Amino acid sequence: MTLLDKRNLLPNLKNATLELGCGNRKRVKNSVGIDVIDYDCVDIVGDIFEVLREISSQSINEIHSHHFFEHISDVGLLMAELSRILKPDGILKIVVPHFTNPYYYSDYTHRNFFGLYSFSYFSDDSLLKRRVPHYLNASSFLLSKVKLVFKSTPPFYARHFFKKVLQAIFNFNQYMREFYEENCCYIFPCYEIEFLLIRKK
């Protein structure tokens, strides 16, 4: 696929905020939108790995991703590239479907599943109790926050209210998040998970 830098941003892309897989609308103001589809709001069109290879090491302040990681063929490689381009103390915000999301299987482009511990494999995690291996990946992030998000899409407003009550209960503390995923996740499906990671110095 041919890379298209619509605003000629790549040669001097420093101190920027990136939004990966932004689609047809950006969620982060003044971000540089990257997507494989050429929507009007997309600044750089191309395969994510080709785009990231053009960005200098330790040059980016923040990276945001909303329902993008589930479409990627190699999450480990993506995390390595994001680690490379983020500045020390840079912010990585990731939102992905929870593995119990009832709509997850409807989208044939989804490739990866995510739970509470998914990004603990790439970070130093002092939040969650169970220790997980890093395999061959050197940990270059700190896991700063994990949040379970419960919601229903319109027009299911009464159901949405009930799920927001569940969200308050299961995000009351870290113990309740882990209790949910071990014991309640197939009773009350979760819509998505929000992760906040910080690039280590």
N, CA and C atoms as an extended XYZ file, in Angstrom:
603
Properties=species:S:1:pos:R:3:atomname:S:1:resname:S:1:resid:I:1 pbc="F F F"
N         0.840       -1.196        0.000 N   MET     1
C         0.000        0.000        0.000 CA  MET     1
C         0.876        1.248        0.000 C   MET     1
N         0.501        2.251       -0.793 N   THR     2
C         1.253        3.489       -0.871 CA  THR     2
C         0.928        4.390        0.315 C   THR     2
N         1.956        4.891        0.972 N   LEU     3
C         1.780        5.792        2.098 CA  LEU     3
C         1.452        7.189        1.567 C   LEU     3
N         0.422        7.820        2.145 N   LEU     4
C         0.011        9.153        1.720 CA  LEU     4
C         0.055       10.103        2.909 C   LEU     4
N         1.025       11.009        2.890 N   ASP     5
C         1.179       12.022        3.936 CA  ASP     5
C         0.510       13.292        3.422 C   ASP     5
N        -0.787       13.447        3.691 N   LYS     6
C        -1.609       14.474        3.057 CA  LYS     6
C        -1.184       15.902        3.401 C   LYS     6
N        -0.555       16.103        4.555 N   ARG     7
C        -0.164       17.444        4.984 CA  ARG     7
C         1.349       17.562        5.162 C   ARG     7
N         2.078       16.602        4.619 N   ASN     8
C         3.544       16.606        4.685 CA  ASN     8
C         4.043       16.762        6.122 C   ASN     8
N         3.492       15.957        7.012 N   LEU     9
C         3.822       16.040        8.431 CA  LEU     9
C         5.014       15.181        8.828 C   LEU     9
N         5.218       14.065        8.157 N   LEU    10
C         6.214       13.091        8.605 CA  LEU    10
C         7.644       13.618        8.684 C   LEU    10
N         8.101       14.447        7.741 N   PRO    11
C         9.510       14.874        7.815 CA  PRO    11
C         9.875       15.607        9.105 C   PRO    11
N         8.923       16.297        9.724 N   ASN    12
C         9.217       17.085       10.930 CA  ASN    12
C         8.237       16.783       12.059 C   ASN    12
N         7.851       15.536       12.186 N   LEU    13
C         6.843       15.155       13.178 CA  LEU    13
C         7.496       15.016       14.558 C   LEU    13
N         7.403       16.072       15.359 N   LYS    14
C         7.995       16.097       16.701 CA  LYS    14
C         6.969       16.626       17.689 C   LYS    14
N         7.047       16.153       18.927 N   ASN    15
C         6.206       16.653       20.020 CA  ASN    15
C         4.712       16.591       19.682 C   ASN    15
N         4.341       15.593       18.911 N   ALA    16
C         2.959       15.489       18.429 CA  ALA    16
C         2.150       14.499       19.264 C   ALA    16
N         0.843       14.557       19.051 N   THR    17
C        -0.089       13.567       19.577 CA  THR    17
C        -0.634       12.785       18.392 C   THR    17
N        -0.481       11.470       18.420 N   LEU    18
C        -0.958       10.619       17.336 CA  LEU    18
C        -2.268        9.957       17.736 C   LEU    18
N        -3.143        9.774       16.751 N   GLU    19
C        -4.364        8.994       16.955 CA  GLU    19
C        -4.364        7.875       15.924 C   GLU    19
N        -4.166        6.656       16.399 N   LEU    20
C        -4.043        5.503       15.516 CA  LEU    20
C        -5.415        4.960       15.145 C   LEU    20
N        -5.629        4.713       13.852 N   GLY    21
C        -6.913        4.177       13.411 CA  GLY    21
C        -8.058        5.102       13.737 C   GLY    21
N        -7.894        6.384       13.448 N   CYS    22
C        -8.892        7.382       13.868 CA  CYS    22
C       -10.214        7.240       13.142 C   CYS    22
N       -10.237        6.578       11.986 N   GLY    23
C       -11.487        6.411       11.253 CA  GLY    23
C       -11.998        7.724       10.695 C   GLY    23
N       -13.309        7.883       10.649 N   ASN    24
C       -13.887        9.070       10.015 CA  ASN    24
C       -14.111       10.238       10.966 C   ASN    24
N       -13.615       10.115       12.225 N   ARG    25
C       -13.666       11.251       13.151 CA  ARG    25
C       -12.580       11.093       14.211 C   ARG    25
N       -11.925       12.201       14.497 N   LYS    26
C       -10.908       12.196       15.548 CA  LYS    26
C       -11.571       12.391       16.905 C   LYS    26
N       -11.062       11.686       17.901 N   ARG    27
C       -11.544       11.843       19.266 CA  ARG    27
C       -10.651       12.761       20.081 C   ARG    27
N        -9.437       13.013       19.588 N   VAL    28
C        -8.464       13.821       20.318 CA  VAL    28
C        -8.166       15.079       19.510 C   VAL    28
N        -8.437       16.225       20.107 N   LYS    29
C        -8.250       17.506       19.429 CA  LYS    29
C        -6.778       17.720       19.073 C   LYS    29
N        -6.536       18.232       17.893 N   ASN    30
C        -5.192       18.574       17.400 CA  ASN    30
C        -4.263       17.368       17.263 C   ASN    30
N        -4.833       16.190       17.178 N   SER    31
C        -4.001       14.996       16.984 CA  SER    31
C        -3.710       14.789       15.502 C   SER    31
N        -2.665       14.010       15.240 N   VAL    32
C        -2.339       13.590       13.880 CA  VAL    32
C        -3.034       12.250       13.652 C   VAL    32
N        -4.014       12.241       12.766 N   GLY    33
C        -4.798       11.041       12.529 CA  GLY    33
C        -4.140       10.120       11.517 C   GLY    33
N        -4.031        8.842       11.884 N   ILE    34
C        -3.440        7.824       11.016 CA  ILE    34
C        -4.472        6.735       10.786 C   ILE    34
N        -4.687        6.383        9.531 N   ASP    35
C        -5.639        5.315        9.228 CA  ASP    35
C        -5.293        4.720        7.867 C   ASP    35
N        -5.732        3.501        7.654 N   VAL    36
C        -5.499        2.833        6.375 CA  VAL    36
C        -6.506        3.284        5.319 C   VAL    36
N        -7.609        3.918        5.762 N   ILE    37
C        -8.634        4.422        4.858 CA  ILE    37
C        -8.540        5.944        4.799 C   ILE    37
N        -8.657        6.510        3.630 N   ASP    38
C        -8.474        7.946        3.414 CA  ASP    38
C        -9.757        8.725        3.690 C   ASP    38
N       -10.129        8.822        4.965 N   TYR    39
C       -11.223        9.703        5.363 CA  TYR    39
C       -10.728       11.146        5.355 C   TYR    39
N       -11.658       12.104        5.357 N   ASP    40
C       -11.287       13.516        5.310 CA  ASP    40
C       -10.397       13.935        6.470 C   ASP    40
N       -10.662       13.407        7.675 N   CYS    41
C        -9.919       13.840        8.864 CA  CYS    41
C        -8.563       13.147        9.012 C   CYS    41
N        -8.296       12.158        8.201 N   VAL    42
C        -7.029       11.413        8.315 CA  VAL    42
C        -5.901       12.246        7.729 C   VAL    42
N        -4.815       12.371        8.489 N   ASP    43
C        -3.655       13.144        8.044 CA  ASP    43
C        -2.645       12.287        7.289 C   ASP    43
N        -2.457       11.050        7.774 N   ILE    44
C        -1.500       10.142        7.140 CA  ILE    44
C        -2.214        8.832        6.842 C   ILE    44
N        -2.252        8.456        5.581 N   VAL    45
C        -2.941        7.245        5.144 CA  VAL    45
C        -1.904        6.176        4.839 C   VAL    45
N        -2.078        4.984        5.448 N   GLY    46
C        -1.155        3.910        5.150 CA  GLY    46
C        -1.189        2.816        6.194 C   GLY    46
N        -0.473        1.749        5.910 N   ASP    47
C        -0.297        0.662        6.872 CA  ASP    47
C         0.406        1.206        8.106 C   ASP    47
N        -0.098        0.862        9.278 N   ILE    48
C         0.422        1.452       10.513 CA  ILE    48
C         1.915        1.214       10.688 C   ILE    48
N         2.402        0.041       10.327 N   PHE    49
C         3.821       -0.247       10.522 CA  PHE    49
C         4.687        0.559        9.560 C   PHE    49
N         4.211        0.778        8.349 N   GLU    50
C         4.954        1.614        7.401 CA  GLU    50
C         5.014        3.062        7.886 C   GLU    50
N         3.902        3.554        8.427 N   VAL    51
C         3.870        4.932        8.926 CA  VAL    51
C         4.804        5.090       10.117 C   VAL    51
N         4.717        4.176       11.084 N   LEU    52
C         5.537        4.295       12.292 CA  LEU    52
C         7.025        4.231       11.981 C   LEU    52
N         7.409        3.467       10.973 N   ARG    53
C         8.830        3.384       10.608 CA  ARG    53
C         9.383        4.727       10.148 C   ARG    53
N         8.509        5.618        9.701 N   GLU    54
C         8.940        6.936        9.226 CA  GLU    54
C         9.071        7.964       10.349 C   GLU    54
N         8.708        7.577       11.567 N   ILE    55
C         8.716        8.517       12.695 CA  ILE    55
C         9.978        8.299       13.531 C   ILE    55
N        10.624        9.392       13.889 N   SER    56
C        11.878        9.331       14.642 CA  SER    56
C        11.668        8.762       16.041 C   SER    56
N        12.698        8.145       16.569 N   SER    57
C        12.655        7.595       17.925 CA  SER    57
C        12.514        8.716       18.956 C   SER    57
N        11.746        8.434       20.000 N   GLN    58
C        11.552        9.342       21.140 CA  GLN    58
C        11.167       10.751       20.693 C   GLN    58
N        10.192       10.837       19.809 N   SER    59
C         9.779       12.140       19.272 CA  SER    59
C         8.321       12.492       19.545 C   SER    59
N         7.529       11.548       20.049 N   ILE    60
C         6.081       11.727       20.170 CA  ILE    60
C         5.683       11.876       21.644 C   ILE    60
N         4.782       12.830       21.924 N   ASN    61
C         4.332       13.072       23.303 CA  ASN    61
C         3.249       12.096       23.756 C   ASN    61
N         2.251       11.896       22.902 N   GLU    62
C         1.107       11.051       23.273 CA  GLU    62
C         0.651       10.231       22.076 C   GLU    62
N         0.131        9.042       22.377 N   ILE    63
C        -0.473        8.191       21.354 CA  ILE    63
C        -1.818        7.711       21.890 C   ILE    63
N        -2.857        7.873       21.080 N   HIS    64
C        -4.204        7.443       21.451 CA  HIS    64
C        -4.696        6.422       20.437 C   HIS    64
N        -5.443        5.452       20.935 N   SER    65
C        -5.957        4.395       20.068 CA  SER    65
C        -7.319        3.960       20.592 C   SER    65
N        -8.328        4.001       19.737 N   HIS    66
C        -9.685        3.624       20.135 CA  HIS    66
C       -10.201        2.539       19.197 C   HIS    66
N       -10.339        1.324       19.733 N   HIS    67
C       -10.809        0.167       18.961 CA  HIS    67
C        -9.985       -0.022       17.685 C   HIS    67
N        -8.691       -0.091       17.892 N   PHE    68
C        -7.747       -0.257       16.788 CA  PHE    68
C        -6.893       -1.510       16.954 C   PHE    68
N        -6.437       -1.783       18.175 N   PHE    69
C        -5.524       -2.896       18.420 CA  PHE    69
C        -6.129       -4.242       18.047 C   PHE    69
N        -7.441       -4.374       18.128 N   GLU    70
C        -8.057       -5.659       17.801 CA  GLU    70
C        -7.961       -5.990       16.317 C   GLU    70
N        -7.598       -5.017       15.498 N   HIS    71
C        -7.480       -5.234       14.054 CA  HIS    71
C        -6.049       -5.548       13.611 C   HIS    71
N        -5.082       -5.470       14.532 N   ILE    72
C        -3.663       -5.556       14.179 CA  ILE    72
C        -3.175       -7.008       14.184 C   ILE    72
N        -2.354       -7.351       13.206 N   SER    73
C        -1.861       -8.735       13.095 CA  SER    73
C        -0.785       -9.056       14.122 C   SER    73
N         0.010       -8.065       14.544 N   ASP    74
C         1.133       -8.316       15.452 CA  ASP    74
C         1.155       -7.245       16.540 C   ASP    74
N         0.474       -7.505       17.641 N   VAL    75
C         0.392       -6.540       18.735 CA  VAL    75
C         1.763       -6.311       19.364 C   VAL    75
N         2.562       -7.359       19.479 N   GLY    76
C         3.902       -7.213       20.048 CA  GLY    76
C         4.768       -6.260       19.244 C   GLY    76
N         4.736       -6.385       17.931 N   LEU    77
C         5.506       -5.490       17.072 CA  LEU    77
C         4.989       -4.063       17.178 C   LEU    77
N         3.681       -3.898       17.242 N   LEU    78
C         3.112       -2.563       17.380 CA  LEU    78
C         3.558       -1.919       18.689 C   LEU    78
N         3.515       -2.661       19.784 N   MET    79
C         3.944       -2.113       21.072 CA  MET    79
C         5.424       -1.738       21.043 C   MET    79
N         6.239       -2.530       20.374 N   ALA    80
C         7.664       -2.208       20.263 CA  ALA    80
C         7.874       -0.903       19.503 C   ALA    80
N         7.126       -0.692       18.429 N   GLU    81
C         7.255        0.537       17.647 CA  GLU    81
C         6.744        1.745       18.430 C   GLU    81
N         5.652        1.584       19.160 N   LEU    82
C         5.136        2.687       19.959 CA  LEU    82
C         6.102        3.039       21.081 C   LEU    82
N         6.723        2.035       21.671 N   SER    83
C         7.748        2.269       22.680 CA  SER    83
C         8.923        3.048       22.097 C   SER    83
N         9.286        2.721       20.884 N   ARG    84
C        10.429        3.394       20.242 CA  ARG    84
C        10.156        4.868       19.981 C   ARG    84
N         8.958        5.210       19.491 N   ILE    85
C         8.711        6.594       19.077 CA  ILE    85
C         8.263        7.502       20.219 C   ILE    85
N         7.773        6.929       21.328 N   LEU    86
C         7.325        7.751       22.449 CA  LEU    86
C         8.503        8.314       23.224 C   LEU    86
N         8.367        9.557       23.660 N   LYS    87
C         9.353       10.160       24.543 CA  LYS    87
C         9.281        9.501       25.928 C   LYS    87
N        10.335        9.544       26.709 N   PRO    88
C        10.235        9.125       28.113 CA  PRO    88
C         9.127        9.916       28.810 C   PRO    88
N         8.323        9.233       29.592 N   ASP    89
C         7.132        9.788       30.243 CA  ASP    89
C         6.010       10.075       29.256 C   ASP    89
N         6.154        9.664       28.008 N   GLY    90
C         5.084        9.819       27.037 CA  GLY    90
C         3.896        8.940       27.390 C   GLY    90
N         2.724        9.330       26.928 N   ILE    91
C         1.463        8.689       27.300 CA  ILE    91
C         0.933        7.832       26.154 C   ILE    91
N         0.503        6.619       26.499 N   LEU    92
C        -0.148        5.723       25.552 CA  LEU    92
C        -1.524        5.362       26.111 C   LEU    92
N        -2.594        5.824       25.443 N   LYS    93
C        -3.955        5.530       25.864 CA  LYS    93
C        -4.587        4.579       24.849 C   LYS    93
N        -5.058        3.449       25.342 N   ILE    94
C        -5.600        2.395       24.480 CA  ILE    94
C        -6.999        2.028       24.952 C   ILE    94
N        -7.944        1.995       24.020 N   VAL    95
C        -9.285        1.488       24.296 CA  VAL    95
C        -9.541        0.324       23.344 C   VAL    95
N        -9.889       -0.817       23.914 N   VAL    96
C       -10.134       -2.022       23.110 CA  VAL    96
C       -11.397       -2.715       23.602 C   VAL    96
N       -12.038       -3.517       22.761 N   PRO    97
C       -13.180       -4.296       23.241 CA  PRO    97
C       -12.742       -5.314       24.291 C   PRO    97
N       -13.558       -5.492       25.314 N   HIS    98
C       -13.325       -6.587       26.252 CA  HIS    98
C       -13.652       -7.900       25.547 C   HIS    98
N       -13.034       -8.984       25.973 N   PHE    99
C       -13.238      -10.260       25.270 CA  PHE    99
C       -14.666      -10.780       25.366 C   PHE    99
N       -15.482      -10.201       26.264 N   THR   100
C       -16.891      -10.612       26.347 CA  THR   100
C       -17.828       -9.673       25.589 C   THR   100
N       -17.293       -8.678       24.921 N   ASN   101
C       -18.124       -7.745       24.150 CA  ASN   101
C       -19.012       -8.535       23.181 C   ASN   101
N       -20.339       -8.371       23.294 N   PRO   102
C       -21.228       -9.191       22.464 CA  PRO   102
C       -21.141       -8.893       20.972 C   PRO   102
N       -20.586       -7.739       20.606 N   TYR   103
C       -20.460       -7.393       19.191 CA  TYR   103
C       -19.104       -7.774       18.610 C   TYR   103
N       -18.200       -8.260       19.459 N   TYR   104
C       -16.829       -8.507       19.003 CA  TYR   104
C       -16.797       -9.445       17.796 C   TYR   104
N       -17.534      -10.528       17.857 N   TYR   105
C       -17.451      -11.567       16.828 CA  TYR   105
C       -18.180      -11.193       15.541 C   TYR   105
N       -18.965      -10.115       15.576 N   SER   106
C       -19.673       -9.698       14.367 CA  SER   106
C       -18.741       -9.096       13.326 C   SER   106
N       -17.624       -8.548       13.775 N   ASP   107
C       -16.688       -7.867       12.870 CA  ASP   107
C       -15.607       -8.846       12.427 C   ASP   107
N       -15.627       -9.219       11.167 N   TYR   108
C       -14.686      -10.226       10.660 CA  TYR   108
C       -13.251       -9.718       10.597 C   TYR   108
N       -13.032       -8.396       10.788 N   THR   109
C       -11.659       -7.873       10.769 CA  THR   109
C       -10.990       -7.926       12.139 C   THR   109
N       -11.717       -8.352       13.173 N   HIS   110
C       -11.130       -8.450       14.511 CA  HIS   110
C       -10.206       -9.665       14.598 C   HIS   110
N        -9.021       -9.455       15.142 N   ARG   111
C        -8.018      -10.521       15.212 CA  ARG   111
C        -7.565      -10.860       16.628 C   ARG   111
N        -7.711       -9.934       17.581 N   ASN   112
C        -7.131      -10.107       18.912 CA  ASN   112
C        -8.167       -9.900       20.005 C   ASN   112
N        -7.993      -10.621       21.095 N   PHE   113
C        -8.848      -10.507       22.271 CA  PHE   113
C        -8.094       -9.769       23.369 C   PHE   113
N        -8.841       -9.048       24.243 N   PHE   114
C        -8.209       -8.289       25.310 CA  PHE   114
C        -8.987       -8.425       26.608 C   PHE   114
N        -8.219       -8.576       27.696 N   GLY   115
C        -8.768       -8.598       29.047 CA  GLY   115
C        -7.948       -7.688       29.933 C   GLY   115
N        -8.242       -7.717       31.221 N   LEU   116
C        -7.556       -6.831       32.164 CA  LEU   116
C        -6.036       -6.929       32.074 C   LEU   116
N        -5.519       -8.126       31.862 N   TYR   117
C        -4.075       -8.348       31.946 CA  TYR   117
C        -3.342       -8.199       30.606 C   TYR   117
N        -4.042       -7.893       29.536 N   SER   118
C        -3.421       -7.942       28.212 CA  SER   118
C        -2.178       -7.074       28.089 C   SER   118
N        -2.210       -5.863       28.647 N   PHE   119
C        -1.054       -4.979       28.504 CA  PHE   119
C        -0.091       -5.073       29.682 C   PHE   119
N        -0.408       -5.939       30.639 N   SER   120
C         0.565       -6.250       31.692 CA  SER   120
C         1.751       -7.015       31.121 C   SER   120
N         1.540       -7.684       29.989 N   TYR   121
C         2.620       -8.424       29.338 CA  TYR   121
C         3.650       -7.497       28.711 C   TYR   121
N         3.326       -6.206       28.585 N   PHE   122
C         4.228       -5.237       27.969 CA  PHE   122
C         4.650       -4.133       28.932 C   PHE   122
N         4.317       -4.268       30.219 N   SER   123
C         4.565       -3.162       31.135 CA  SER   123
C         4.882       -3.656       32.534 C   SER   123
N         5.436       -2.750       33.332 N   ASP   124
C         5.568       -2.985       34.764 CA  ASP   124
C         4.201       -2.704       35.377 C   ASP   124
N         3.622       -3.695       36.008 N   ASP   125
C         2.244       -3.612       36.475 CA  ASP   125
C         2.202       -3.775       37.987 C   ASP   125
N         1.939       -2.675       38.684 N   SER   126
C         1.771       -2.740       40.138 CA  SER   126
C         0.294       -2.645       40.523 C   SER   126
N        -0.605       -2.652       39.538 N   LEU   127
C        -2.037       -2.525       39.805 CA  LEU   127
C        -2.701       -3.872       40.034 C   LEU   127
N        -2.444       -4.808       39.140 N   LEU   128
C        -3.114       -6.110       39.173 CA  LEU   128
C        -2.291       -7.106       39.976 C   LEU   128
N        -2.971       -8.065       40.577 N   LYS   129
C        -2.313       -8.954       41.537 CA  LYS   129
C        -1.550      -10.110       40.890 C   LYS   129
N        -2.112      -10.665       39.837 N   ARG   130
C        -1.473      -11.834       39.227 CA  ARG   130
C        -0.284      -11.398       38.389 C   ARG   130
N         0.851      -12.067       38.578 N   ARG   131
C         2.052      -11.736       37.802 CA  ARG   131
C         2.013      -12.478       36.479 C   ARG   131
N         2.344      -11.780       35.406 N   VAL   132
C         2.375      -12.405       34.083 CA  VAL   132
C         3.770      -12.244       33.489 C   VAL   132
N         4.157      -13.145       32.602 N   PRO   133
C         5.495      -13.042       32.001 CA  PRO   133
C         5.544      -11.963       30.935 C   PRO   133
N         6.739      -11.501       30.639 N   HIS   134
C         6.942      -10.576       29.523 CA  HIS   134
C         7.432      -11.317       28.288 C   HIS   134
N         7.582      -12.633       28.417 N   TYR   135
C         8.108      -13.455       27.334 CA  TYR   135
C         9.437      -12.866       26.866 C   TYR   135
N         9.572      -12.558       25.604 N   LEU   136
C        10.849      -12.024       25.117 CA  LEU   136
C        10.838      -10.501       25.030 C   LEU   136
N         9.775       -9.879       25.497 N   ASN   137
C         9.666       -8.427       25.402 CA  ASN   137
C        10.254       -7.760       26.639 C   ASN   137
N        11.136       -6.800       26.430 N   ALA   138
C        11.613       -5.995       27.547 CA  ALA   138
C        10.513       -4.999       27.901 C   ALA   138
N        10.221       -4.864       29.184 N   SER   139
C         9.157       -3.967       29.615 CA  SER   139
C         9.627       -2.520       29.500 C   SER   139
N         8.931       -1.729       28.680 N   SER   140
C         9.313       -0.323       28.516 CA  SER   140
C         8.195        0.627       28.929 C   SER   140
N         7.108        0.072       29.498 N   PHE   141
C         5.986        0.891       29.928 CA  PHE   141
C         5.664        0.633       31.394 C   PHE   141
N         5.001        1.607       32.004 N   LEU   142
C         4.382        1.441       33.309 CA  LEU   142
C         2.871        1.435       33.096 C   LEU   142
N         2.201        0.438       33.648 N   LEU   143
C         0.742        0.405       33.564 CA  LEU   143
C         0.203        1.321       34.653 C   LEU   143
N        -0.443        2.415       34.239 N   SER   144
C        -0.884        3.441       35.184 CA  SER   144
C        -2.355        3.313       35.563 C   SER   144
N        -3.191        2.824       34.619 N   LYS   145
C        -4.627        2.771       34.893 CA  LYS   145
C        -5.293        1.728       34.011 C   LYS   145
N        -6.285        1.048       34.581 N   VAL   146
C        -7.131        0.124       33.834 CA  VAL   146
C        -8.577        0.372       34.269 C   VAL   146
N        -9.482        0.490       33.293 N   LYS   147
C       -10.886        0.729       33.615 CA  LYS   147
C       -11.783       -0.134       32.736 C   LYS   147
N       -12.743       -0.800       33.354 N   LEU   148
C       -13.758       -1.553       32.638 CA  LEU   148
C       -14.896       -0.612       32.249 C   LEU   148
N       -15.358       -0.696       31.010 N   VAL   149
C       -16.432        0.177       30.532 CA  VAL   149
C       -17.620       -0.682       30.121 C   VAL   149
N       -18.759       -0.421       30.745 N   PHE   150
C       -20.004       -1.121       30.439 CA  PHE   150
C       -20.961       -0.136       29.766 C   PHE   150
N       -21.538       -0.538       28.654 N   LYS   151
C       -22.530        0.320       28.007 CA  LYS   151
C       -23.316       -0.488       26.992 C   LYS   151
N       -24.454        0.083       26.611 N   SER   152
C       -25.262       -0.456       25.517 CA  SER   152
C       -25.421        0.632       24.472 C   SER   152
N       -25.546        0.231       23.244 N   THR   153
C       -25.731        1.190       22.171 CA  THR   153
C       -27.208        1.590       22.079 C   THR   153
N       -27.504        2.799       21.585 N   PRO   154
C       -28.907        3.203       21.396 CA  PRO   154
C       -29.612        2.199       20.481 C   PRO   154
N       -30.889        1.929       20.727 N   PRO   155
C       -31.824        2.650       21.601 CA  PRO   155
C       -32.046        1.970       22.945 C   PRO   155
N       -31.077        1.197       23.437 N   PHE   156
C       -31.279        0.412       24.661 CA  PHE   156
C       -30.895        1.246       25.886 C   PHE   156
N       -31.674        2.315       26.163 N   TYR   157
C       -31.298        3.277       27.189 CA  TYR   157
C       -31.441        2.712       28.600 C   TYR   157
N       -32.507        1.952       28.868 N   ALA   158
C       -32.687        1.364       30.204 CA  ALA   158
C       -31.573        0.372       30.496 C   ALA   158
N       -31.237       -0.427       29.511 N   ARG   159
C       -30.144       -1.381       29.653 CA  ARG   159
C       -28.816       -0.647       29.873 C   ARG   159
N       -28.649        0.476       29.189 N   HIS   160
C       -27.421        1.265       29.328 CA  HIS   160
C       -27.274        1.780       30.762 C   HIS   160
N       -28.372        2.261       31.353 N   PHE   161
C       -28.333        2.744       32.735 CA  PHE   161
C       -27.914        1.620       33.677 C   PHE   161
N       -28.487        0.443       33.504 N   PHE   162
C       -28.129       -0.705       34.345 CA  PHE   162
C       -26.642       -1.033       34.206 C   PHE   162
N       -26.127       -0.957       32.999 N   LYS   163
C       -24.717       -1.278       32.792 CA  LYS   163
C       -23.789       -0.228       33.399 C   LYS   163
N       -24.244        1.023       33.455 N   LYS   164
C       -23.443        2.047       34.116 CA  LYS   164
C       -23.383        1.811       35.629 C   LYS   164
N       -24.436        1.251       36.193 N   VAL   165
C       -24.405        0.856       37.608 CA  VAL   165
C       -23.371       -0.251       37.805 C   VAL   165
N       -23.372       -1.235       36.899 N   LEU   166
C       -22.364       -2.297       36.965 CA  LEU   166
C       -20.955       -1.718       36.853 C   LEU   166
N       -20.790       -0.741       35.975 N   GLN   167
C       -19.474       -0.133       35.795 CA  GLN   167
C       -18.981        0.496       37.098 C   GLN   167
N       -19.869        1.195       37.794 N   ALA   168
C       -19.490        1.818       39.066 CA  ALA   168
C       -19.106        0.759       40.102 C   ALA   168
N       -19.841       -0.332       40.130 N   ILE   169
C       -19.570       -1.398       41.099 CA  ILE   169
C       -18.235       -2.070       40.806 C   ILE   169
N       -18.022       -2.462       39.556 N   PHE   170
C       -16.832       -3.255       39.237 CA  PHE   170
C       -15.567       -2.411       39.085 C   PHE   170
N       -15.711       -1.087       39.013 N   ASN   171
C       -14.534       -0.218       39.017 CA  ASN   171
C       -14.319        0.458       40.367 C   ASN   171
N       -15.029       -0.022       41.389 N   PHE   172
C       -14.903        0.582       42.717 CA  PHE   172
C       -13.459        0.535       43.210 C   PHE   172
N       -12.793       -0.586       42.965 N   ASN   173
C       -11.367       -0.701       43.276 CA  ASN   173
C       -10.774       -1.820       42.419 C   ASN   173
N        -9.472       -2.012       42.551 N   GLN   174
C        -8.801       -2.993       41.704 CA  GLN   174
C        -9.251       -4.421       42.021 C   GLN   174
N        -9.531       -4.686       43.283 N   TYR   175
C       -10.015       -6.016       43.658 CA  TYR   175
C       -11.300       -6.349       42.913 C   TYR   175
N       -12.209       -5.367       42.813 N   MET   176
C       -13.496       -5.617       42.152 CA  MET   176
C       -13.323       -5.837       40.651 C   MET   176
N       -12.359       -5.163       40.035 N   ARG   177
C       -12.099       -5.405       38.609 CA  ARG   177
C       -11.653       -6.846       38.389 C   ARG   177
N       -10.739       -7.290       39.227 N   GLU   178
C       -10.248       -8.659       39.066 CA  GLU   178
C       -11.315       -9.678       39.440 C   GLU   178
N       -12.117       -9.368       40.453 N   PHE   179
C       -13.218      -10.249       40.816 CA  PHE   179
C       -14.192      -10.383       39.643 C   PHE   179
N       -14.474       -9.258       38.990 N   TYR   180
C       -15.373       -9.291       37.837 CA  TYR   180
C       -14.855      -10.234       36.759 C   TYR   180
N       -13.596      -10.044       36.363 N   GLU   181
C       -13.125      -10.812       35.215 CA  GLU   181
C       -12.989      -12.298       35.522 C   GLU   181
N       -12.708      -12.636       36.752 N   GLU   182
C       -12.578      -14.056       37.108 CA  GLU   182
C       -13.930      -14.724       37.337 C   GLU   182
N       -14.908      -13.970       37.846 N   ASN   183
C       -16.132      -14.625       38.308 CA  ASN   183
C       -17.423      -14.183       37.635 C   ASN   183
N       -17.454      -12.988       37.058 N   CYS   184
C       -18.733      -12.438       36.596 CA  CYS   184
C       -18.775      -12.080       35.121 C   CYS   184
N       -17.654      -12.224       34.417 N   CYS   185
C       -17.591      -11.652       33.068 CA  CYS   185
C       -18.563      -12.308       32.088 C   CYS   185
N       -18.886      -13.574       32.281 N   TYR   186
C       -19.812      -14.215       31.350 CA  TYR   186
C       -21.268      -14.063       31.777 C   TYR   186
N       -21.473      -13.484       32.960 N   ILE   187
C       -22.833      -13.157       33.405 CA  ILE   187
C       -23.194      -11.745       32.947 C   ILE   187
N       -22.244      -10.816       33.129 N   PHE   188
C       -22.429       -9.421       32.736 CA  PHE   188
C       -21.328       -9.039       31.742 C   PHE   188
N       -21.553       -9.202       30.455 N   PRO   189
C       -20.509       -8.880       29.480 CA  PRO   189
C       -20.082       -7.411       29.557 C   PRO   189
N       -18.808       -7.191       29.360 N   CYS   190
C       -18.218       -5.853       29.403 CA  CYS   190
C       -18.012       -5.364       27.971 C   CYS   190
N       -18.229       -4.075       27.739 N   TYR   191
C       -18.114       -3.539       26.386 CA  TYR   191
C       -16.657       -3.321       25.982 C   TYR   191
N       -15.887       -2.613       26.821 N   GLU   192
C       -14.506       -2.303       26.450 CA  GLU   192
C       -13.657       -2.048       27.688 C   GLU   192
N       -12.352       -1.948       27.465 N   ILE   193
C       -11.395       -1.651       28.529 CA  ILE   193
C       -10.547       -0.468       28.102 C   ILE   193
N       -10.297        0.432       29.049 N   GLU   194
C        -9.400        1.556       28.824 CA  GLU   194
C        -8.095        1.315       29.583 C   GLU   194
N        -6.984        1.501       28.890 N   PHE   195
C        -5.658        1.353       29.490 CA  PHE   195
C        -4.900        2.667       29.358 C   PHE   195
N        -4.160        3.013       30.393 N   LEU   196
C        -3.231        4.137       30.341 CA  LEU   196
C        -1.849        3.621       30.691 C   LEU   196
N        -0.917        3.775       29.765 N   LEU   197
C         0.464        3.346       29.974 CA  LEU   197
C         1.387        4.548       29.831 C   LEU   197
N         2.461        4.534       30.592 N   ILE   198
C         3.469        5.602       30.561 CA  ILE   198
C         4.796        5.001       30.096 C   ILE   198
N         5.422        5.666       29.145 N   ARG   199
C         6.738        5.202       28.657 CA  ARG   199
C         7.777        5.435       29.743 C   ARG   199
N         8.488        4.373       30.103 N   LYS   200
C         9.516        4.474       31.134 CA  LYS   200
C        10.693        5.329       30.665 C   LYS   200
N        11.365        5.938       31.616 N   LYS   201
C        12.554        6.748       31.285 CA  LYS   201
C        13.714        5.839       30.967 C   LYS   201
